[in-house]
Amino acid sequence: MKANFTKRNIIFLIIIAILIIPQTRQPLQIVLHKGLSYINQSSVIDEADRVIVSYSDWKLQSDVNNALLDFKATQGKVVFVNFWATWCPPCIAEMPSLQALYNDYNDKVKFLFVTSDDFKTVENFKNKENYSFEVFNPMSNIPEALAFRSIPRTFIINKRGEIVVDESGAVDWNSETVRGQLDQMLSE
């Protein structure tokens, strides 16, 4: 009986060590959030509950040639806004599905991958993971309707400027549900 108790203690200590040591904690968290992303699905906000985005003077700087984007330029388009960071496990977990969605919709939908991480860190992250989407740094305050407290946070805005999807946490963005939502918005 004492041998079983000792084995359980050793296993428990190994699990605790894995969760405490940063080099093993982040990969474990990413796997966990990847699994949760299949449960946390995107849902459309009821029309009566939708918030209209103010196309204020929000300016964004692109990691492509440091070009500036005025958020006003997205008015009348379907816009996919994802707030994320290179160090965030749920953000990293959902990135492969975001890249796949971007590959198929980037000519129809304006994707804004927004982070406060410096562009050198972003470039290293994108190169390591083989991501091709454009990334933006906010240069001014974001519109109030897009305010967030945690990342990842994703909004999909329809052509009328209504927030149709507002999701926190890792989501499988390359699902048939999301593709159907985007197709519906694009056809309006």
MDAnalysis code that builds the backbone (N, CA, C; Angstrom):
import MDAnalysis as mda
import numpy as np

u = mda.Universe.empty(564, n_residues=188, atom_resindex=np.repeat(np.arange(188), 3), trajectory=True)
u.add_TopologyAttr("name", ["N", "CA", "C"] * 188)
u.add_TopologyAttr("resid", np.arange(1, 189))
u.add_TopologyAttr("resname", ["MET", "LYS", "ALA", "ASN", "PHE", "THR", "LYS", "ARG", "ASN", "ILE", "ILE", "PHE", "LEU", "ILE", "ILE", "ILE", "ALA", "ILE", "LEU", "ILE", "ILE", "PRO", "GLN", "THR", "ARG", "GLN", "PRO", "LEU", "GLN", "ILE", "VAL", "LEU", "HIS", "LYS", "GLY", "LEU", "SER", "TYR", "ILE", "ASN", "GLN", "SER", "SER", "VAL", "ILE", "ASP", "GLU", "ALA", "ASP", "ARG", "VAL", "ILE", "VAL", "SER", "TYR", "SER", "ASP", "TRP", "LYS", "LEU", "GLN", "SER", "ASP", "VAL", "ASN", "ASN", "ALA", "LEU", "LEU", "ASP", "PHE", "LYS", "ALA", "THR", "GLN", "GLY", "LYS", "VAL", "VAL", "PHE", "VAL", "ASN", "PHE", "TRP", "ALA", "THR", "TRP", "CYS", "PRO", "PRO", "CYS", "ILE", "ALA", "GLU", "MET", "PRO", "SER", "LEU", "GLN", "ALA", "LEU", "TYR", "ASN", "ASP", "TYR", "ASN", "ASP", "LYS", "VAL", "LYS", "PHE", "LEU", "PHE", "VAL", "THR", "SER", "ASP", "ASP", "PHE", "LYS", "THR", "VAL", "GLU", "ASN", "PHE", "LYS", "ASN", "LYS", "GLU", "ASN", "TYR", "SER", "PHE", "GLU", "VAL", "PHE", "ASN", "PRO", "MET", "SER", "ASN", "ILE", "PRO", "GLU", "ALA", "LEU", "ALA", "PHE", "ARG", "SER", "ILE", "PRO", "ARG", "THR", "PHE", "ILE", "ILE", "ASN", "LYS", "ARG", "GLY", "GLU", "ILE", "VAL", "VAL", "ASP", "GLU", "SER", "GLY", "ALA", "VAL", "ASP", "TRP", "ASN", "SER", "GLU", "THR", "VAL", "ARG", "GLY", "GLN", "LEU", "ASP", "GLN", "MET", "LEU", "SER", "GLU"])
u.atoms.positions = np.array([
    [0.826, -1.180, 0.000],
    [0.000, 0.000, 0.000],
    [0.877, 1.254, 0.000],
    [1.986, 1.217, 0.745],
    [2.873, 2.359, 0.798],
    [3.494, 2.632, -0.565],
    [3.764, 1.600, -1.354],
    [4.338, 1.766, -2.695],
    [3.368, 2.526, -3.597],
    [2.056, 2.212, -3.537],
    [1.057, 2.936, -4.330],
    [0.992, 4.407, -3.931],
    [1.054, 4.649, -2.617],
    [1.011, 6.014, -2.110],
    [2.214, 6.812, -2.634],
    [3.373, 6.191, -2.634],
    [4.583, 6.845, -3.111],
    [4.504, 7.104, -4.610],
    [4.004, 6.152, -5.390],
    [3.861, 6.334, -6.832],
    [2.905, 7.486, -7.125],
    [1.787, 7.547, -6.397],
    [0.825, 8.638, -6.596],
    [1.453, 9.981, -6.251],
    [2.227, 10.011, -5.182],
    [2.896, 11.258, -4.801],
    [3.888, 11.697, -5.868],
    [4.626, 10.754, -6.396],
    [5.603, 11.067, -7.445],
    [4.877, 11.592, -8.686],
    [3.810, 10.928, -9.093],
    [3.034, 11.377, -10.259],
    [2.463, 12.771, -10.016],
    [1.930, 12.990, -8.828],
    [1.377, 14.300, -8.466],
    [2.459, 15.376, -8.537],
    [3.638, 15.090, -8.006],
    [4.738, 16.054, -8.038],
    [5.199, 16.335, -9.465],
    [5.208, 15.326, -10.307],
    [5.584, 15.515, -11.715],
    [4.577, 16.431, -12.405],
    [3.291, 16.206, -12.172],
    [2.249, 17.049, -12.772],
    [2.388, 18.495, -12.295],
    [2.602, 18.686, -11.016],
    [2.797, 20.034, -10.466],
    [4.021, 20.681, -11.108],
    [5.110, 19.948, -11.235],
    [6.330, 20.484, -11.836],
    [6.084, 20.895, -13.289],
    [5.362, 20.078, -14.017],
    [5.044, 20.398, -15.417],
    [4.246, 21.699, -15.498],
    [3.327, 21.891, -14.580],
    [2.490, 23.094, -14.595],
    [3.231, 24.330, -14.097],
    [4.262, 24.143, -13.306],
    [4.995, 25.281, -12.755],
    [6.129, 25.726, -13.678],
    [6.806, 24.803, -14.296],
    [7.964, 25.124, -15.136],
    [7.472, 25.773, -16.433],
    [7.901, 27.009, -16.708],
    [7.400, 27.738, -17.878],
    [7.604, 27.005, -19.210],
    [8.719, 26.301, -19.372],
    [8.988, 25.627, -20.637],
    [7.985, 24.508, -20.928],
    [7.412, 23.919, -19.903],
    [6.437, 22.849, -20.119],
    [5.007, 23.354, -19.945],
    [4.831, 24.430, -19.203],
    [3.489, 24.949, -18.929],
    [2.816, 25.479, -20.202],
    [3.524, 26.304, -20.965],
    [2.885, 26.909, -22.138],
    [2.447, 25.862, -23.174],
    [3.281, 24.895, -23.550],
    [2.808, 23.891, -24.509],
    [1.588, 23.112, -24.005],
    [1.569, 22.822, -22.710],
    [0.428, 22.118, -22.128],
    [-0.830, 22.991, -22.191],
    [-0.672, 24.284, -21.880],
    [-1.803, 25.206, -21.953],
    [-2.319, 25.339, -23.387],
    [-1.426, 25.374, -24.345],
    [-1.827, 25.490, -25.752],
    [-2.653, 24.279, -26.167],
    [-2.204, 23.098, -25.801],
    [-2.946, 21.874, -26.124],
    [-4.331, 21.906, -25.478],
    [-4.384, 22.320, -24.232],
    [-5.659, 22.414, -23.522],
    [-6.604, 23.402, -24.217],
    [-6.106, 24.574, -24.555],
    [-6.941, 25.587, -25.222],
    [-7.336, 25.156, -26.631],
    [-6.471, 24.422, -27.293],
    [-6.808, 23.893, -28.623],
    [-8.022, 22.969, -28.507],
    [-8.011, 22.108, -27.515],
    [-9.159, 21.230, -27.288],
    [-10.409, 22.012, -26.939],
    [-10.260, 23.028, -26.091],
    [-11.408, 23.856, -25.711],
    [-11.951, 24.660, -26.890],
    [-11.097, 24.973, -27.869],
    [-11.549, 25.767, -29.022],
    [-12.620, 25.040, -29.828],
    [-12.616, 23.716, -29.764],
    [-13.633, 22.955, -30.492],
    [-14.979, 22.981, -29.767],
    [-14.952, 23.293, -28.485],
    [-16.187, 23.409, -27.702],
    [-16.724, 24.828, -27.773],
    [-15.826, 25.815, -27.663],
    [-16.194, 27.229, -27.685],
    [-16.433, 27.643, -29.135],
    [-17.668, 27.579, -29.578],
    [-18.000, 27.880, -30.964],
    [-18.491, 29.314, -31.121],
    [-18.310, 29.846, -32.296],
    [-18.759, 31.193, -32.627],
    [-20.277, 31.213, -32.762],
    [-20.913, 32.231, -32.188],
    [-22.362, 32.367, -32.328],
    [-22.702, 33.797, -32.728],
    [-23.743, 33.922, -33.517],
    [-24.181, 35.220, -34.021],
    [-25.028, 35.906, -32.950],
    [-24.786, 37.190, -32.768],
    [-25.543, 37.995, -31.815],
    [-26.910, 38.315, -32.430],
    [-27.976, 38.188, -31.648],
    [-29.320, 38.527, -32.126],
    [-29.332, 39.971, -32.638],
    [-30.098, 40.218, -33.690],
    [-30.136, 41.556, -34.301],
    [-30.463, 42.648, -33.295],
    [-31.383, 42.393, -32.392],
    [-31.793, 43.405, -31.409],
    [-30.674, 43.748, -30.422],
    [-29.709, 42.850, -30.257],
    [-28.638, 43.050, -29.278],
    [-27.323, 43.525, -29.896],
    [-27.300, 43.753, -31.187],
    [-26.062, 44.144, -31.854],
    [-25.697, 45.590, -31.562],
    [-24.398, 45.808, -31.446],
    [-23.857, 47.140, -31.203],
    [-23.251, 47.637, -32.514],
    [-23.464, 48.917, -32.804],
    [-22.879, 49.540, -33.991],
    [-21.492, 50.060, -33.620],
    [-20.529, 49.782, -34.478],
    [-19.164, 50.240, -34.260],
    [-19.046, 51.686, -34.734],
    [-18.372, 52.478, -33.944],
    [-18.063, 53.850, -34.336],
    [-16.779, 53.799, -35.163],
    [-16.844, 54.303, -36.374],
    [-15.637, 54.328, -37.215],
    [-14.855, 55.582, -36.864],
    [-14.348, 55.586, -35.650],
    [-13.628, 56.732, -35.101],
    [-12.263, 56.865, -35.771],
    [-11.444, 57.635, -35.157],
    [-10.103, 57.863, -35.693],
    [-9.113, 56.801, -35.236],
    [-9.545, 55.545, -35.232],
    [-8.647, 54.459, -34.841],
    [-7.650, 54.230, -35.962],
    [-6.392, 54.365, -35.625],
    [-5.320, 54.164, -36.602],
    [-4.531, 52.922, -36.214],
    [-4.161, 52.169, -37.230],
    [-3.411, 50.937, -37.032],
    [-2.191, 50.945, -37.939],
    [-1.078, 50.429, -37.411],
    [0.131, 50.322, -38.208],
    [0.346, 48.859, -38.574],
    [0.598, 48.610, -39.845],
    [0.774, 47.251, -40.361],
    [2.214, 46.786, -40.227],
    [2.384, 45.484, -40.045],
    [3.726, 44.918, -40.036],
    [4.279, 44.809, -41.457],
    [3.452, 45.107, -42.453],
    [3.885, 45.114, -43.851],
    [4.261, 46.555, -44.207],
    [5.527, 46.836, -44.314],
    [6.036, 48.167, -44.676],
    [5.595, 49.278, -43.731],
    [5.192, 48.942, -42.516],
    [4.746, 49.942, -41.538],
    [3.640, 50.846, -42.069],
    [2.862, 50.358, -43.017],
    [1.770, 51.140, -43.600],
    [0.721, 51.448, -42.533],
    [0.094, 52.606, -42.647],
    [-0.963, 53.001, -41.716],
    [-2.328, 52.687, -42.314],
    [-3.217, 52.205, -41.464],
    [-4.594, 51.931, -41.859],
    [-5.511, 52.754, -40.966],
    [-6.408, 53.483, -41.591],
    [-7.445, 54.202, -40.866],
    [-8.642, 53.268, -40.812],
    [-9.131, 52.979, -39.623],
    [-10.255, 52.056, -39.458],
    [-11.462, 52.479, -40.294],
    [-11.589, 53.767, -40.567],
    [-12.692, 54.270, -41.401],
    [-12.687, 53.605, -42.782],
    [-11.512, 53.194, -43.247],
    [-11.381, 52.569, -44.565],
    [-12.064, 51.204, -44.632],
    [-12.401, 50.629, -43.478],
    [-13.059, 49.317, -43.465],
    [-14.583, 49.439, -43.490],
    [-15.089, 50.656, -43.373],
    [-16.540, 50.871, -43.341],
    [-17.171, 50.318, -44.622],
    [-18.288, 49.595, -44.451],
    [-18.983, 48.994, -45.581],
    [-18.459, 47.620, -45.973],
    [-17.482, 47.118, -45.227],
    [-16.899, 45.802, -45.496],
    [-17.181, 44.869, -44.321],
    [-17.077, 43.576, -44.578],
    [-17.092, 42.603, -43.486],
    [-15.682, 42.623, -42.893],
    [-15.604, 42.844, -41.573],
    [-14.314, 42.998, -40.909],
    [-14.195, 41.963, -39.794],
    [-13.063, 41.297, -39.759],
    [-12.744, 40.279, -38.755],
    [-11.607, 40.848, -37.913],
    [-11.880, 41.191, -36.648],
    [-10.879, 41.795, -35.767],
    [-10.515, 40.787, -34.683],
    [-9.229, 40.457, -34.595],
    [-8.742, 39.522, -33.587],
    [-7.650, 40.207, -32.770],
    [-7.896, 40.369, -31.461],
    [-6.900, 40.904, -30.539],
    [-6.159, 39.726, -29.928],
    [-4.843, 39.738, -29.994],
    [-4.047, 38.590, -29.589],
    [-2.647, 39.031, -29.170],
    [-1.837, 38.058, -28.741],
    [-0.426, 38.288, -28.421],
    [0.355, 37.004, -28.676],
    [1.624, 37.166, -28.957],
    [2.480, 36.011, -29.264],
    [2.747, 35.133, -28.049],
    [2.570, 35.665, -26.850],
    [2.858, 34.937, -25.609],
    [1.615, 34.283, -25.003],
    [0.458, 34.463, -25.608],
    [-0.830, 34.053, -25.045],
    [-1.205, 32.636, -25.511],
    [-1.244, 31.628, -24.597],
    [-1.558, 30.255, -25.003],
    [-2.881, 30.090, -25.764],
    [-4.016, 30.683, -25.325],
    [-5.233, 30.508, -26.125],
    [-5.139, 31.179, -27.497],
    [-4.385, 32.276, -27.576],
    [-4.181, 32.935, -28.872],
    [-3.404, 32.010, -29.812],
    [-2.337, 31.426, -29.298],
    [-1.506, 30.519, -30.080],
    [-2.325, 29.298, -30.505],
    [-3.188, 28.822, -29.622],
    [-3.994, 27.632, -29.911],
    [-4.950, 27.865, -31.072],
    [-5.510, 29.067, -31.198],
    [-6.485, 29.315, -32.262],
    [-5.851, 29.803, -33.566],
    [-4.569, 30.134, -33.553],
    [-3.909, 30.681, -34.742],
    [-3.964, 29.785, -35.982],
    [-3.753, 28.474, -35.882],
    [-3.839, 27.668, -37.104],
    [-5.219, 27.775, -37.782],
    [-6.283, 27.823, -36.989],
    [-7.620, 27.938, -37.597],
    [-7.826, 29.334, -38.180],
    [-7.253, 30.354, -37.550],
    [-7.335, 31.711, -38.100],
    [-6.582, 31.813, -39.418],
    [-5.399, 31.199, -39.485],
    [-4.632, 31.219, -40.735],
    [-5.398, 30.513, -41.845],
    [-6.015, 29.384, -41.556],
    [-6.792, 28.653, -42.568],
    [-7.974, 29.483, -43.049],
    [-8.671, 30.155, -42.139],
    [-9.788, 31.018, -42.520],
    [-9.287, 32.193, -43.352],
    [-8.194, 32.782, -42.919],
    [-7.583, 33.891, -43.648],
    [-7.204, 33.464, -45.073],
    [-6.629, 32.277, -45.218],
    [-6.238, 31.789, -46.546],
    [-7.407, 31.787, -47.518],
    [-8.596, 31.439, -47.036],
    [-9.765, 31.314, -47.911],
    [-10.593, 32.588, -48.039],
    [-10.500, 33.504, -47.084],
    [-11.393, 34.671, -47.078],
    [-10.673, 36.020, -47.153],
    [-9.353, 36.049, -47.220],
    [-8.663, 37.343, -47.139],
    [-8.927, 38.259, -48.321],
    [-9.457, 37.747, -49.413],
    [-9.795, 38.610, -50.545],
    [-11.230, 39.144, -50.448],
    [-12.012, 38.650, -49.483],
    [-13.414, 39.070, -49.330],
    [-13.673, 39.779, -48.007],
    [-12.895, 39.440, -46.986],
    [-13.084, 39.954, -45.631],
    [-11.817, 40.715, -45.241],
    [-11.976, 41.842, -44.546],
    [-10.805, 42.578, -44.048],
    [-10.438, 42.003, -42.681],
    [-9.277, 41.372, -42.602],
    [-8.785, 40.787, -41.359],
    [-7.861, 41.784, -40.669],
    [-8.138, 42.032, -39.395],
    [-7.291, 42.887, -38.578],
    [-6.803, 42.072, -37.386],
    [-5.588, 41.555, -37.481],
    [-4.955, 40.843, -36.376],
    [-4.199, 41.899, -35.581],
    [-4.720, 42.265, -34.416],
    [-4.218, 43.405, -33.662],
    [-3.499, 42.928, -32.404],
    [-2.279, 43.427, -32.221],
    [-1.474, 43.081, -31.054],
    [-0.658, 44.285, -30.620],
    [-0.255, 44.290, -29.381],
    [0.661, 45.324, -28.880],
    [2.104, 44.829, -28.907],
    [2.310, 43.588, -29.291],
    [3.666, 43.052, -29.396],
    [4.428, 43.817, -30.473],
    [5.739, 43.983, -30.272],
    [6.534, 44.689, -31.283],
    [6.631, 43.821, -32.550],
    [6.847, 44.483, -33.667],
    [6.818, 43.788, -34.951],
    [7.946, 42.771, -35.116],
    [9.073, 42.954, -34.468],
    [10.156, 41.966, -34.550],
    [9.717, 40.656, -33.889],
    [9.065, 40.762, -32.730],
    [8.534, 39.578, -32.047],
    [7.472, 38.910, -32.907],
    [6.599, 39.711, -33.504],
    [5.538, 39.191, -34.375],
    [6.137, 38.487, -35.586],
    [7.143, 39.114, -36.192],
    [7.790, 38.521, -37.369],
    [8.412, 37.170, -37.023],
    [9.110, 37.088, -35.901],
    [9.714, 35.813, -35.462],
    [8.635, 34.756, -35.249],
    [7.539, 35.146, -34.593],
    [6.425, 34.225, -34.348],
    [5.820, 33.743, -35.668],
    [5.534, 34.666, -36.574],
    [4.927, 34.301, -37.865],
    [5.856, 33.395, -38.682],
    [7.135, 33.704, -38.703],
    [8.092, 32.887, -39.450],
    [8.197, 31.481, -38.870],
    [8.252, 31.397, -37.541],
    [8.368, 30.097, -36.866],
    [7.158, 29.214, -37.176],
    [5.973, 29.821, -37.184],
    [4.737, 29.062, -37.387],
    [4.267, 29.047, -38.848],
    [4.980, 29.784, -39.716],
    [4.645, 29.848, -41.141],
    [3.287, 30.526, -41.385],
    [3.023, 31.622, -40.671],
    [1.791, 32.385, -40.836],
    [2.032, 33.537, -41.809],
    [1.012, 33.847, -42.597],
    [1.164, 34.881, -43.628],
    [0.227, 36.070, -43.454],
    [-0.619, 36.056, -42.430],
    [-1.570, 37.151, -42.275],
    [-0.853, 38.438, -41.851],
    [-1.471, 39.557, -42.219],
    [-0.963, 40.874, -41.847],
    [-1.334, 41.167, -40.394],
    [-0.411, 41.787, -39.661],
    [-0.622, 42.098, -38.244],
    [-0.560, 43.613, -38.066],
    [-1.364, 44.108, -37.127],
    [-1.442, 45.544, -36.885],
    [-1.170, 45.870, -35.424],
    [-0.516, 47.001, -35.205],
    [-0.369, 47.594, -33.873],
    [-1.318, 48.780, -33.801],
    [-2.042, 48.915, -32.693],
    [-2.908, 50.085, -32.547],
    [-2.055, 51.340, -32.329],
    [-2.383, 52.401, -33.040],
    [-1.655, 53.656, -32.914],
    [-2.473, 54.700, -32.149],
    [-3.742, 54.390, -31.905],
    [-4.627, 55.275, -31.146],
    [-5.665, 54.405, -30.444],
    [-6.516, 55.026, -29.656],
    [-7.516, 54.281, -28.892],
    [-8.495, 53.556, -29.806],
    [-8.800, 52.316, -29.424],
    [-9.745, 51.535, -30.219],
    [-11.162, 52.041, -29.974],
    [-12.068, 51.804, -30.935],
    [-13.463, 52.194, -30.719],
    [-14.021, 51.532, -29.458],
    [-14.856, 52.246, -28.745],
    [-15.403, 51.760, -27.468],
    [-16.101, 50.408, -27.617],
    [-16.797, 50.188, -28.724],
    [-17.529, 48.934, -28.928],
    [-16.590, 47.729, -29.025],
    [-15.328, 47.977, -29.326],
    [-14.355, 46.889, -29.457],
    [-13.456, 46.761, -28.226],
    [-13.810, 47.440, -27.155],
    [-13.010, 47.371, -25.934],
    [-13.005, 45.941, -25.401],
    [-11.889, 45.536, -24.841],
    [-11.749, 44.179, -24.321],
    [-10.887, 44.184, -23.083],
    [-11.023, 43.135, -22.283],
    [-10.231, 43.018, -21.050],
    [-9.286, 41.825, -21.089],
    [-9.553, 40.875, -21.951],
    [-8.683, 39.705, -22.026],
    [-8.538, 39.297, -23.490],
    [-7.473, 38.551, -23.745],
    [-7.230, 38.063, -25.087],
    [-7.198, 36.550, -25.066],
    [-7.476, 35.906, -26.165],
    [-7.902, 36.492, -27.429],
    [-9.342, 36.989, -27.357],
    [-9.608, 38.013, -28.130],
    [-10.963, 38.560, -28.258],
    [-11.167, 38.818, -29.736],
    [-12.265, 38.314, -30.268],
    [-12.518, 38.409, -31.698],
    [-13.904, 38.975, -31.951],
    [-13.948, 39.891, -32.906],
    [-15.199, 40.504, -33.337],
    [-15.332, 40.317, -34.843],
    [-16.551, 40.041, -35.287],
    [-16.835, 40.084, -36.722],
    [-17.896, 41.163, -36.908],
    [-17.593, 42.095, -37.798],
    [-18.454, 43.245, -38.047],
    [-19.025, 43.110, -39.454],
    [-20.344, 43.282, -39.575],
    [-20.955, 43.168, -40.905],
    [-20.817, 44.481, -41.685],
    [-21.312, 44.497, -42.903],
    [-21.178, 45.661, -43.788],
    [-21.901, 46.887, -43.240],
    [-22.875, 46.692, -42.383],
    [-23.619, 47.816, -41.789],
    [-22.932, 48.350, -40.530],
    [-21.790, 47.773, -40.165],
    [-21.057, 48.239, -39.002],
    [-21.543, 47.656, -37.692],
    [-22.327, 46.584, -37.759],
    [-22.840, 45.932, -36.549],
    [-21.889, 44.816, -36.123],
    [-21.646, 44.722, -34.822],
    [-20.864, 43.587, -34.312],
    [-21.801, 42.389, -34.302],
    [-21.507, 41.426, -35.155],
    [-22.348, 40.245, -35.328],
    [-21.818, 39.071, -34.500],
    [-20.513, 39.038, -34.285],
    [-19.882, 37.987, -33.484],
    [-18.923, 38.672, -32.511],
    [-18.964, 38.251, -31.266],
    [-18.081, 38.764, -30.216],
    [-17.711, 37.564, -29.350],
    [-16.493, 37.063, -29.514],
    [-16.055, 35.857, -28.804],
    [-14.766, 36.102, -28.032],
    [-14.711, 35.558, -26.834],
    [-13.496, 35.564, -26.014],
    [-12.970, 34.139, -25.922],
    [-11.678, 34.017, -25.811],
    [-11.079, 32.694, -25.687],
    [-10.827, 32.060, -27.043],
    [-10.171, 30.931, -27.010],
    [-9.828, 30.218, -28.242],
    [-11.077, 29.620, -28.871],
    [-11.184, 29.797, -30.181],
    [-12.303, 29.277, -30.965],
    [-11.727, 28.605, -32.205],
    [-12.386, 27.590, -32.704],
    [-12.014, 26.991, -33.985],
    [-12.637, 27.858, -35.082],
    [-11.881, 28.832, -35.575],
    [-12.402, 29.790, -36.553],
    [-12.521, 29.191, -37.945],
    [-11.937, 28.067, -38.185],
    [-12.022, 27.441, -39.504],
    [-13.158, 26.424, -39.564],
    [-14.199, 26.640, -38.813],
    [-15.332, 25.702, -38.779],
    [-16.360, 26.051, -39.858],
    [-17.210, 25.096, -40.153],
    [-18.304, 25.337, -41.109],
    [-19.248, 26.413, -40.582],
    [-19.419, 26.486, -39.270],
    [-20.288, 27.499, -38.664],
    [-19.781, 28.898, -38.989],
    [-18.511, 29.148, -38.756],
    [-17.936, 30.475, -39.016],
    [-17.962, 30.777, -40.503],
    [-17.622, 29.806, -41.323],
    [-17.646, 30.026, -42.771],
    [-19.062, 30.373, -43.237],
    [-20.057, 29.705, -42.667],
    [-21.446, 30.018, -42.996],
    [-21.822, 31.422, -42.556],
    [-21.345, 31.817, -41.359],
    [-21.607, 33.172, -40.867],
    [-20.998, 34.212, -41.806],
    [-19.752, 33.998, -42.212],
    [-19.091, 34.936, -43.110],
    [-19.778, 34.979, -44.469],
    [-20.120, 33.817, -45.006],
    [-20.796, 33.761, -46.308],
    [-22.113, 34.539, -46.259],
    [-22.860, 34.378, -45.162],
    [-24.139, 35.095, -45.001],
    [-23.892, 36.612, -44.987],
    [-22.905, 37.056, -44.219],
    [-22.603, 38.492, -44.137],
    [-22.137, 39.043, -45.468],
    [-21.352, 38.268, -46.193],
    [-20.858, 38.724, -47.490],
    [-21.968, 38.841, -48.524],
    [-23.003, 38.033, -48.383],
    [-24.108, 38.052, -49.361],
    [-25.128, 39.167, -49.076],
    [-25.057, 39.792, -47.910],
    [-26.017, 40.847, -47.560],
    [-25.722, 42.142, -48.286],
])
